[in-house]
Amino acid sequence: MLGQPVVNELSNGMRLFWLPTDKFKTVSVKLFIHQELEDSLVTKNALLPSVLERGTQQHPDRISLRRELEDLYGAELSTDVGKKGERHLIEFSLEMVHENFFEEKDLLRRGLEVMEGLISNPLVEDEGFCRSYVEQEKVQLAQEIKSLVNNKIAYALERCVQEMCRGERYGLYKLGKVEDLEQINAVDLYEYSQELFSRNPVDIYLVGLQQQEEAESLVNDVFSLQRNTSIVEIPPTTVYREKEEVTRREEIMPVSQGNLVLGYRTNIPYDHELYYPLVMCNGILGGFPHSKLFQNVREKSSLAYFVFSRLERHKGVMISAAGIDPSQYENSLEIMQKQLEAISKGEITEEEMENTRIGLINQLRTQQDNPNSLVNFYLDAEIGGRKHGFSDVIEKIQQVTVDEVVEAASRIKLDTIYFLHGEEGGGSK
Amino acid sequence: MSSQWNIIQNDLLQEAVYWQELPSGLKVYVLPKKGYQKKYAVLATHFGSIDNCFSLEGEKDYVEVPEGVAHFLEHKLFEDVEGDVFNRFATLGASPNAYTSFTQTAYLFSCTDNFHENLDLLLNFVQDPYFTEETVQKEQGIIGQEISMFEDNPQWRIFFNLLDALYQKHPVQVDIAGTVESISRITPETLYTCYRTFYHPANMALFVVGGGIDLDEVGKQVAENYASRDYPPLGEIKRHFPEEPEEISRQKVAQEMVVSEPIIYIGFKDESPEGLKGKDKLRRELVTDLLMDIIFSPSEPLYNELYEEGLISEEFDAGYVLESNYAYTLLGGETRYPDKLYQRIMEALEKIKEEGFTEEQVRRHRRAKLGDFMRRFNSLEFIANNFLAYRFKGVDFFTYPEVLQEIRVEEVNRRLEEHLRLEKHAVSIIDKRGES
């Protein structure tokens, strides 16, 4: 089993998390810029990486940039934004075949230089980013934000969270808002990026190089951007929230399937002692095919094809969802709610408990065989202030008792019921 | 015992597949992967959604079964006399699943512990069918919701609408899950008929991949499991497909859905690759795929012109699909202006055909494609699923790098001239509901 990553601070204050292994065909590098998830910043954060990806001083357009990557045996360079609790992450990823497979040197260095160039050396004109790139990417981002509706399941999940966390920072969509785009211009965005790169926490994860010296000197060499000595602190996520009454939201669209989503507040933060019991609770409820939701909503009642529950660990929000026939709304809702009630009443079989436990342990172990989930595990630990390794988490899962699961379940409160469905058929009254 | 492994080695990938054929006809493949904790096994039958009309050697008549039966059978195998198979995998700490494609049905699990118990469970439940009126009826509700889910999925709808426009008779145009009507005609007898024909070990293959796998133990375990069951030899399976004309069915198909922007797919129907074997088949696939890469990749001018004009988004994609008796090229994505995009692409293709490609373009895209293929060997699922899918179409997946590297510019240019013919293309559009 892999140990903890070796963490080193570069001379400019960026942190390098090195995960040595030779089992992958690739070297993976992921760079995260941490920022507060906040109303006035969210759209800029989402727009920025796509502008940066368009060109650098060295590779001023996409053709030149992409050709360099193709020449590096199809190195994959991509950007994204992520949301973990009330923290916004601007992500840059590079994945390349390990150069040992070829009789060519410096492939990795060249790949890293392209990646680093996006941040330290963007294409600049008149004290701002290239105007046409910014304008084109604004159009693209607006379309991407709107395209959420194309995937009805993802749309329903996001809408439930938005309704549930209205007025909270967590309610912001990670891609931002269309109406913000008009006010963003190439100069402001450039100035914002310079401050962000200089003052915000930056973490680089490196998976796949075996020699510590090689890994550290290469990254130190390439990522040499000058940064401010004082790094801003990202405010913590607010987890606890009292809710008097359950919010019910219904949305009508000409669709064939009804999407029923239940949003719960667990009121249990990631660093709480009941966190692992909560993970078990979510697993027993809807993390697996053996879970209560799958067994009762799908297998026993034939009401759904998909039904599951998932946990957002940083915000302490738990979401259950099912795709159902709209005429079966009341029935499905009742059965779904009963499953969590059953857990909080201690109606958990030995089999459910143990199957969930080993299912979670199996997931934790297999996570280590994929560079992305490996990085994600340590990133979550870092953000949540739990500096643990895989074996620590497995041990915690092994120790969870039924009583603790019941205790965790009894703290969970239903916050919002969201239902997306077609015009005909049933619906909430 | 039967530890007579054959080896397929690939020096570039630094991987080796060990394989043998059991007396029952089952082909077993094992790829030990150093450093991995996960073990992944997939047992697949060469029976997919297009196999709706068939007979066994010695039988007089072809049997015709309702659309969606392969997928329905996949769902139903997870239930036996003792109940739900999912729970038994759960008790062993494994994560089970299954999928049905046009050409195969695959059952799989991944685990880190209890590998041999899990493998036995996989082999046993797939070999123990149990279908009753009651369980079949129950599944009609679940699959009904699955069909409903796909009806709301614009990517799925535009894809099948396009296949429907390209093909006049071939069953590839029908949704893998069938329709609510077609699955209502499925009975336990239908399922048993399909099962007897296609779930014979001679029509199946097993792929095991992962860390800490003992080759000889796996060989012995699988051999013993199959030896304990008496399989009479399977006659040849005859699959009947209606004669598919070379011409497309119709030039354009459109549907309205709730989408943020319209979506357009353009497809080019290719001639059936039935006559091609092994490497020649893979070669046609890779040459055509490379051709599409060169035309539409973000490193080439066309993509960038369309992007800068606001006609495409980053999701725009193009590729080629080749199966046993059908093949097509497909390209497209979301666009605000489907008509204008269509026109621009068709004009660009004519121009590209006149100009042809350069040596440098072919070299660069070949290099990128090779790296892309190699990167995917991080994934156990990718290796096993593809190896079997290619196996069923008579191709050794490990020859991919070798065939790719043999491709030269002349061959790509020849392919450019013969494929992408105007009279062979069809268009599928999803319009925004309420607008036109």
Interface residues (C-beta under 8 A of the other chain):
Chain A: M1 T21 D22 K23 F24 K25 T26 D61 R62 I63 R66 R67 L69 E70 D71 L72 Y73 G74 A75 E76 E95 M96 V97 F101 S132 Q136 V139 Q140 Q143 E144 K146 S147 L148 V149 N150 N151 K152 I153 M253 P254 V255 S256 Q257 F288 P289 H290 F294 Q295 R298 E299 S302 L303 A304 Y305 F306 G323 I324 D325 E351 E354 N355 I358 G359 I361 N362 Q363 R365 T366 Q368 D369 N370 P371
Chain B: L12 L13 Q14 K33 K34 G35 Y36 Q37 K38 D84 F86 N87 F89 A90 T91 L92 G93 A94 S95 P96 S110 C111 T112 D113 K138 E139 Q140 G141 I142 I143 G144 Q145 E146 S148 M149 E151 D152 N153 P154 Q155 G211 V258 V259 S260 E261 S297 P298 S299 E300 P301 N304 Y307 E308 G310 S313 E314 E334 R336 R364 H365 R367 A368 K369 L370 G371 D372 M374 R375 F377 N378 S379 L380 R433
